[in-house]
């Protein structure tokens, strides 16, 4: 490929800069338990939204235990303060439009959105204590 002008050189530089991708922020392993009225919640989605960087998410197992992933499986979340959302819905037996509109939330709807959940977490490098959430009405 031959470059004849400034436009081509600018294009090539933008292309090469764009191919490098965004740099990854360091992550801290994060696990914990989610309960609702004291009972473990299985198959719930847990998402941590940092003030800066990529969100981390994970699913709870049968015992309500979750492990977060940001870039690679189980790598955790970026250090810092996070808003948190937790959601769990019971899927209807079929998948007709009417049945999908009647999906039942197994925990209060306010927890589905990090802005309304009231849940926060502080992820600190070197700290390996679990971050648990006990949800209630």
Secondary structure by P-SEA (a helix, b strand, c coil): cccccaaaaaaaaaaaaaaccccccccccccbbbbcccccccbbbbbbbccccccccbbbccccbbbbbccccccccccccbbbbbbbbbbcccccaaaaaaccccccccccccccccbbbbbbccccccccccccc
